[in-house]
């Protein structure tokens, strides 16, 4: 039987007890190996560049440099690294700032250890994961963006969304098929699932995704989904 290689994890948390608890939860899972522990944002960036972990568990409220700023810097230098935000904050600004910075997951600190394990496993496999309590906020923002667009569509000559030309130009730059792919990306479907739903090849889906990322000036699927919701592109 082939034994799976553990994925290396860097934990960034300034609270000693919380950090020790995370180490215990993560290493008991067997799927991961904690290779480093950082206590502030600057140390997080430095250790990420040195260790090049597969996964980073990042707190938001860190000394010297916030977890959001650290995430942004790390993703620029190491775009392949997966980052899960583990925080006590659930306000809209920080949720979208974290996801826009490149985090693939957002989990609340008061979550049960099993939920944290699920979040880490999902993100390590390339999926986005948002705490159910947070997901409702993200969907609410999506609904708020969608409804004004639907209303404006009913009125000839009405401007869409907030009236910003930026959102309109971004939407116009996307083809109808790219919008369909983007919608499914926002809903969390993988490339394989998108190809099955739209009855197109996976390579075609990948091409559409690449074009979407380029047109939206983002570097990943999560950022594309966040921008689509914030700008009301769908």
DARACOR-V168161 format. One record per backbone hydrogen bond with DSSP energy under -1.0 kcal/mol. CO is the residue of the C=O (numbers start at 1). NH is the residue of the N-H. Records with the same first field share a line. If there is no record, write none. Layout:
# DARACOR-V168161
CO->NH, NH
This chain:
# DARACOR-V168161
7->33
8->54, 55
9->35, 36
10->57
11->38
12->59
15->19
16->20
17->21
18->22
19->23
20->24
21->25
22->26
23->27
24->28
31->7
33->9
36->11
38->13
40->44
41->45
42->46
43->47
44->48
45->49
46->50
47->51
48->52
54->82
55->10
56->84
57->12
58->86
60->62, 67
63->41, 65
66->70
67->71
68->72
69->73
70->74
71->75
72->76
73->77
74->78
78->81
82->56
83->104, 105
84->58
85->107
87->109
91->95
92->96
93->97
94->98
95->99
96->100
97->101
98->103
104->129
105->85
106->131
107->87
108->111
112->116
113->117
114->118
115->119
116->120
117->121
118->122
119->123
120->124
121->125
122->127
123->126
129->106
131->134, 135
132->136
134->138
135->139
136->140
137->141
138->142
139->143
140->144
141->145
142->146
143->147
146->150
147->151
148->152
149->153
155->158
160->163
164->168
165->169
166->170
167->171
168->172
169->173
175->179
176->180
177->181
178->182
179->183
180->184
181->185
182->186
183->187
184->189
185->188
190->194
191->195
192->196
193->197
194->198
195->200
201->205
202->206
203->207
204->208
205->209
206->210
207->211
208->212
209->213
210->214
211->215
212->216
213->218
220->224
221->225
222->226
223->227
224->228
225->229
226->230
227->231
228->233
